[in-house]
Amino acid sequence: MNKETIIRKITSRKFWIALVAFVTALLTAFHVPDASAAQITSIIMAFGSLIAYIFAEGWTDAANANGTN
């Protein structure tokens, strides 16, 4: 697996949704209160959105620097 493949997977919305589903299932299994579980999953999704935005902007800037679209 090369660097580009890893970056594509990390910025995938499907990856972040799967991660939230996994964490939510674990929190439910360990009887974590609903309010805490909601806060934890919100933090994960916020982090995922930020990472995807940073990488997307980087790709856009790199494409503009190279003169490609």
DSSP file (Angstrom, degrees, kcal/mol; ACC not computed):
  #  RESIDUE AA STRUCTURE BP1 BP2  ACC     N-H-->O    O-->H-N    N-H-->O    O-->H-N    TCO  KAPPA ALPHA  PHI   PSI    X-CA   Y-CA   Z-CA
    1    1 A M              0   0    0      0, 0.0     2,-0.1     0, 0.0     0, 0.0   0.000 360.0 360.0 360.0 124.0    0.0    0.0    0.0
    2    2 A N     >  -     0   0    0      1,-0.1     4,-2.0     4,-0.0     5,-0.2  -0.361 360.0 -98.4 -92.4 174.5    1.6    3.3   -1.1
    3    3 A K  H  > S+     0   0    0      1,-0.2     4,-2.5     2,-0.2     5,-0.2   0.876 120.7  53.4 -60.4 -41.4    1.3    6.7    0.4
    4    4 A E  H  > S+     0   0    0      1,-0.2     4,-2.4     2,-0.2    -1,-0.2   0.892 108.4  49.8 -63.9 -39.7   -1.4    7.9   -2.0
    5    5 A T  H  > S+     0   0    0      2,-0.2     4,-2.1     1,-0.2    -1,-0.2   0.910 111.2  49.0 -65.3 -42.1   -3.6    4.9   -1.3
    6    6 A I  H  X S+     0   0    0     -4,-2.0     4,-2.6     2,-0.2    -2,-0.2   0.928 111.8  48.5 -63.7 -44.9   -3.4    5.5    2.5
    7    7 A I  H  X S+     0   0    0     -4,-2.5     4,-2.0     1,-0.2    -2,-0.2   0.910 110.4  51.8 -61.8 -42.1   -4.2    9.2    2.1
    8    8 A R  H  < S+     0   0    0     -4,-2.4     4,-0.3     1,-0.2    -1,-0.2   0.897 112.2  46.2 -62.2 -39.7   -7.2    8.3   -0.1
    9    9 A K  H >< S+     0   0    0     -4,-2.1     3,-1.0     1,-0.2     6,-0.3   0.902 111.0  51.3 -70.6 -40.1   -8.5    5.9    2.5
   10   10 A I  H 3< S+     0   0    0     -4,-2.6    -1,-0.2     1,-0.3    -2,-0.2   0.843 111.9  47.5 -66.2 -32.5   -8.0    8.3    5.4
   11   11 A T  T 3< S+     0   0    0     -4,-2.0     2,-0.3    -5,-0.2    -1,-0.3   0.436  87.6 114.4 -88.7   1.9   -9.9   11.0    3.6
   12   12 A S    <>  -     0   0    0     -3,-1.0     4,-1.6    -4,-0.3     5,-0.1  -0.544  61.9-146.8 -74.9 132.6  -12.7    8.8    2.7
   13   13 A R  H  > S+     0   0    0     -2,-0.3     4,-2.4     1,-0.2     5,-0.2   0.855 100.9  59.5 -64.3 -34.4  -16.1    9.5    4.3
   14   14 A K  H  > S+     0   0    0      1,-0.2     4,-2.5     2,-0.2    -1,-0.2   0.896 102.7  52.6 -61.2 -39.9  -16.8    5.8    4.3
   15   15 A F  H  > S+     0   0    0     -6,-0.3     4,-2.4     1,-0.2    -1,-0.2   0.934 110.8  46.0 -60.7 -47.2  -13.8    5.2    6.5
   16   16 A W  H  X S+     0   0    0     -4,-1.6     4,-2.4     2,-0.2    -2,-0.2   0.870 112.4  50.3 -67.5 -36.8  -14.8    7.8    9.0
   17   17 A I  H  X S+     0   0    0     -4,-2.4     4,-2.5     2,-0.2    -1,-0.2   0.917 111.6  48.8 -66.0 -42.0  -18.4    6.5    9.1
   18   18 A A  H  X S+     0   0    0     -4,-2.5     4,-2.3     2,-0.2    -2,-0.2   0.898 111.2  50.4 -63.4 -40.1  -17.1    2.9    9.6
   19   19 A L  H  X S+     0   0    0     -4,-2.4     4,-2.7     2,-0.2     5,-0.2   0.921 111.0  48.1 -63.7 -44.2  -14.8    4.2   12.4
   20   20 A V  H  X S+     0   0    0     -4,-2.4     4,-2.8     1,-0.2     5,-0.2   0.906 111.2  51.0 -63.6 -41.2  -17.7    6.0   14.1
   21   21 A A  H  X S+     0   0    0     -4,-2.5     4,-2.2     2,-0.2    -1,-0.2   0.910 111.9  47.6 -62.5 -41.4  -19.9    2.9   13.8
   22   22 A F  H  X S+     0   0    0     -4,-2.3     4,-2.1     2,-0.2    -2,-0.2   0.940 114.2  45.3 -64.3 -48.1  -17.2    0.7   15.4
   23   23 A V  H  X S+     0   0    0     -4,-2.7     4,-2.8     1,-0.2    -2,-0.2   0.900 112.0  52.5 -64.0 -41.0  -16.5    3.1   18.2
   24   24 A T  H  X S+     0   0    0     -4,-2.8     4,-2.4     1,-0.2    -1,-0.2   0.907 108.6  50.6 -61.4 -42.2  -20.3    3.5   18.9
   25   25 A A  H  X S+     0   0    0     -4,-2.2     4,-2.3    -5,-0.2    -1,-0.2   0.910 111.6  48.0 -62.6 -41.8  -20.7   -0.2   19.1
   26   26 A L  H  X S+     0   0    0     -4,-2.1     4,-1.9     2,-0.2    -2,-0.2   0.921 111.2  50.1 -63.8 -43.6  -17.8   -0.5   21.6
   27   27 A L  H  <>S+     0   0    0     -4,-2.8     5,-2.7     1,-0.2    -2,-0.2   0.891 111.9  48.3 -63.2 -38.5  -19.2    2.4   23.7
   28   28 A T  H ><5S+     0   0    0     -4,-2.4     3,-1.5     1,-0.2    -1,-0.2   0.909 109.3  52.9 -66.3 -42.0  -22.6    0.6   23.7
   29   29 A A  H 3<5S+     0   0    0     -4,-2.3    -2,-0.2     1,-0.3    -1,-0.2   0.840 110.8  47.2 -63.2 -33.2  -21.0   -2.7   24.7
   30   30 A F  T 3<5S-     0   0    0     -4,-1.9    -1,-0.3    -5,-0.1    -2,-0.2   0.231 114.9-117.1 -94.8  14.8  -19.2   -1.1   27.6
   31   31 A H  T < 5 +     0   0    0     -3,-1.5    -3,-0.2     1,-0.2    -2,-0.1   0.845  48.5 172.9  55.9  42.2  -22.4    0.7   28.7
   32   32 A V      < -     0   0    0     -5,-2.7    -1,-0.2    -6,-0.1     5,-0.1  -0.623  42.5 -97.3 -75.7 137.3  -21.1    4.2   28.2
   33   33 A P     >  -     0   0    0      0, 0.0     4,-2.3     0, 0.0     3,-0.3  -0.193  29.4-117.9 -57.0 148.2  -23.9    6.8   28.7
   34   34 A D  H  > S+     0   0    0      1,-0.2     4,-2.5     2,-0.2     5,-0.2   0.864 112.1  54.8 -56.9 -40.7  -25.6    8.0   25.5
   35   35 A A  H  > S+     0   0    0      1,-0.2     4,-1.9     2,-0.2    -1,-0.2   0.909 110.2  46.1 -63.2 -41.4  -24.5   11.6   26.0
   36   36 A S  H  > S+     0   0    0     -3,-0.3     4,-2.4     2,-0.2    -1,-0.2   0.903 111.7  51.6 -66.9 -41.1  -20.9   10.7   26.3
   37   37 A A  H  X S+     0   0    0     -4,-2.3     4,-2.5     1,-0.2     5,-0.2   0.895 109.0  50.9 -63.1 -39.9  -21.1    8.4   23.3
   38   38 A A  H  X S+     0   0    0     -4,-2.5     4,-2.0    -5,-0.2    -1,-0.2   0.900 110.7  48.8 -64.9 -40.4  -22.6   11.2   21.2
   39   39 A Q  H  X S+     0   0    0     -4,-1.9     4,-2.1     2,-0.2    -2,-0.2   0.913 111.6  49.2 -65.4 -42.6  -19.8   13.6   22.2
   40   40 A I  H  X S+     0   0    0     -4,-2.4     4,-2.1     1,-0.2    -2,-0.2   0.929 112.7  46.3 -64.1 -46.0  -17.1   11.0   21.4
   41   41 A T  H  X S+     0   0    0     -4,-2.5     4,-2.3     1,-0.2    -1,-0.2   0.858 110.4  54.3 -67.6 -33.1  -18.6   10.2   17.9
   42   42 A S  H  X S+     0   0    0     -4,-2.0     4,-2.3    -5,-0.2    -1,-0.2   0.902 107.9  49.9 -64.7 -40.2  -19.0   14.0   17.2
   43   43 A I  H  X S+     0   0    0     -4,-2.1     4,-2.4     2,-0.2    -2,-0.2   0.914 110.1  50.4 -64.3 -42.6  -15.4   14.6   18.0
   44   44 A I  H  X S+     0   0    0     -4,-2.1     4,-2.4     1,-0.2    -2,-0.2   0.927 112.2  46.8 -61.4 -45.1  -14.3   11.7   15.7
   45   45 A M  H  X S+     0   0    0     -4,-2.3     4,-2.4     2,-0.2    -1,-0.2   0.877 111.0  51.8 -67.0 -37.2  -16.4   13.1   12.8
   46   46 A A  H  X S+     0   0    0     -4,-2.3     4,-2.1     2,-0.2    -1,-0.2   0.924 111.1  48.1 -63.5 -43.0  -15.2   16.6   13.3
   47   47 A F  H  X S+     0   0    0     -4,-2.4     4,-2.5     1,-0.2    -2,-0.2   0.914 111.0  51.1 -62.7 -43.6  -11.6   15.3   13.2
   48   48 A G  H  X S+     0   0    0     -4,-2.4     4,-2.4     1,-0.2    -2,-0.2   0.897 109.6  49.6 -61.4 -41.6  -12.4   13.3   10.0
   49   49 A S  H  X S+     0   0    0     -4,-2.4     4,-2.2     2,-0.2    -1,-0.2   0.902 111.0  49.9 -64.0 -41.1  -13.8   16.3    8.3
   50   50 A L  H  X S+     0   0    0     -4,-2.1     4,-2.5     2,-0.2    -2,-0.2   0.926 111.3  47.9 -63.9 -45.6  -10.8   18.4    9.2
   51   51 A I  H  X S+     0   0    0     -4,-2.5     4,-2.4     1,-0.2     5,-0.2   0.926 112.0  49.6 -61.9 -45.7   -8.4   15.8    7.9
   52   52 A A  H  X S+     0   0    0     -4,-2.4     4,-2.3     1,-0.2    -1,-0.2   0.904 112.0  48.9 -61.3 -41.0  -10.3   15.4    4.6
   53   53 A Y  H  X S+     0   0    0     -4,-2.2     4,-2.5     2,-0.2     5,-0.2   0.923 110.4  50.3 -64.8 -44.8  -10.4   19.2    4.1
   54   54 A I  H  X S+     0   0    0     -4,-2.5     4,-2.0     1,-0.2    -2,-0.2   0.930 114.1  43.9 -61.0 -46.6   -6.7   19.6    4.8
   55   55 A F  H  X S+     0   0    0     -4,-2.4     4,-2.5     2,-0.2    -1,-0.2   0.893 112.6  52.2 -67.3 -39.2   -5.7   16.9    2.3
   56   56 A A  H  X S+     0   0    0     -4,-2.3     4,-2.3    -5,-0.2    -2,-0.2   0.919 110.8  47.4 -63.7 -42.8   -8.2   18.2   -0.3
   57   57 A E  H  X S+     0   0    0     -4,-2.5     4,-2.7     2,-0.2    -1,-0.2   0.884 110.8  52.7 -65.1 -37.8   -6.8   21.7   -0.1
   58   58 A G  H  X S+     0   0    0     -4,-2.0     4,-2.4    -5,-0.2    -2,-0.2   0.917 109.8  47.5 -62.9 -43.7   -3.3   20.3   -0.3
   59   59 A W  H  X S+     0   0    0     -4,-2.5     4,-2.4     2,-0.2    -2,-0.2   0.905 113.0  49.4 -63.6 -41.1   -4.1   18.3   -3.5
   60   60 A T  H  X S+     0   0    0     -4,-2.3     4,-2.3     2,-0.2    -2,-0.2   0.929 112.2  47.0 -63.9 -45.9   -5.8   21.4   -5.0
   61   61 A D  H  X S+     0   0    0     -4,-2.7     4,-2.1     1,-0.2    -2,-0.2   0.896 112.5  50.0 -62.9 -40.2   -2.8   23.6   -4.2
   62   62 A A  H  X S+     0   0    0     -4,-2.4     4,-1.6     2,-0.2    -1,-0.2   0.898 110.7  49.5 -66.0 -40.2   -0.4   21.1   -5.6
   63   63 A A  H  X>S+     0   0    0     -4,-2.4     5,-2.5     1,-0.2     4,-0.6   0.894 111.6  48.7 -66.2 -39.3   -2.4   20.8   -8.8
   64   64 A N  H  <5S+     0   0    0     -4,-2.3     3,-0.4     1,-0.2    -1,-0.2   0.857 109.5  52.5 -68.7 -34.9   -2.5   24.5   -9.2
   65   65 A A  H  <5S+     0   0    0     -4,-2.1    -1,-0.2     1,-0.2    -2,-0.2   0.827 111.7  46.5 -68.4 -31.7    1.2   24.8   -8.7
   66   66 A N  H  <5S-     0   0    0     -4,-1.6    -1,-0.2     2,-0.2    -2,-0.2   0.532 114.7-116.6 -87.4  -6.7    1.9   22.2  -11.3
   67   67 A G  T  <5S+     0   0    0     -4,-0.6     2,-0.3    -3,-0.4    -3,-0.2   0.694  75.5 120.2  79.8  19.2   -0.5   23.8  -13.8
   68   68 A T      <       0   0    0     -5,-2.5    -1,-0.3    -6,-0.2    -2,-0.2  -0.800 360.0 360.0-113.5 158.7   -2.9   20.9  -13.9
   69   69 A N              0   0    0     -2,-0.3    -5,-0.1    -3,-0.1    -6,-0.1   0.392 360.0 360.0-107.4 360.0   -6.6   20.8  -13.0
